[in-house]
Amino acid sequence: MGSCLSADGRSSISYSPTSPSGPRKKKPLKKKRSIDSKRDEQLRRIPGRMFLNGASDIASIFTQQGKKGTNQDAMIVWENFGLRTDTVFCGVFDGHGPFGHMVAKRVRDSLPLKLTAHWEVNIGSAEGSKENISTIESMNSEETASLCADEEAVPSVDLEENEKLPEIFLTLKESFLKAFRGMDKELRVHPNINCFCSGTTAVTLVKQGQDLVIGNIGDSRAILGTRDQDGSLTAVQLTVDLKPNLPGEAERIRKCRGRVFALQDEPEVARVWLPNNDSPGLAMARAFGDFCLKDFGLISVPEISYRRLTEKDEFIVLATDGVWDVLSNKEVVDIIAAAPNRSSASRFLVETAVRAWRMKYPTSKIDDCAVVCLFLDSNLSSSSTFNPKPEEQSASVDQVTVQTEKQEEVPQGACDFNRSGSVRAPDISPEEAEEESSKLMSGLAGQGDEWSALEGVSRVNTMLTLPRFVAGKEKKPLGEAKNRK
């Protein structure tokens, strides 16, 4: 989630009159709303589909509102995805802008339907798919009616690369691309959600057996908790945070006349700006929605990756940036491993992240947090505890000591947050908590600028300001060298 603050100290909610997502004449929406309500009711009745705080035998999910307003994060775990008993879909979505919470929830509900519909068409399977297609058509008839009518070509994969990759990846890659494109088209014309200056991230995965395919846009992240050769638990980053400072992303945006630069009071946060307007200052290079920037380099094409899971892989964590802004990858896997049981693992992580916000950035507004934890060994029940190595069992559950000397495996170009410190478990006495907090705060104070907070504002706002369109006037752009006052 990101709040909308003007770069020059003002805040306004104005939209382009020519935008398809801008203000339009009011039309009767009773029929549309009844269709949406019917679909929502059908989705709630699907067994194995979980989108509220809770847990199952294979997954734990939890979200908590921050201090910026409405919780704009959404999440989902869908077991038996596409009526396949060995398949699960997971995703987290971080909305931003005035209607970001609505965008995130719409993507959460619609994207999996589009993905499974395209997947069925792509595999061309007649057996076992009729019932699934029928169910999807009743909930998403507009999408399934146009499955084969996509006018945009899907990027091709090199023939030599085809021979090295499994068929499920090639099939799902095409399905992901079509589903994400269709999702953005739906948002553009949605009658009830204004997506001109609102959008969402999406980090999603499909796991079938030992095959894992991930589709990602924005700066939410997926990591894998796995064992190395010594049997120690390590973190492997599965996605790249698609921010505007990545060379490839910045080049594309600038070729489309968008601007990429950071404000002087937050030089570490690159943002996307309109060519001739000091807005919106979006802190990501890919997103659903945000149609004010779609002509200027912002895209909704996912980065898709494949991984073959092994017996050493234990769990996957998907989370929004409210977690990654204050915890490193290694801290996250250690916290999950230290959770009292699987069913509370995601909540345990979110509560730890909230405490980390308060300790590391005491003057900043805590961001929304959403976590999906997918356990890869489904033989254990959701109430079972983890079984770390003997030397790991000696570590106190009340305190996860983070070791930053060991380098984490991350994809090339990934944004890694290496931070040191201690993270406490929630079930300790108030006296211990106060003592531990004092120690941590004094330790952070002694580290100088490394732990500096942004005084009095949200640490990183996803979007700074909404575009203002006034007839006959054009605001002079800030430019990359102008001071912000």
Disulfide bonds with the S-S distance in Angstrom:
none
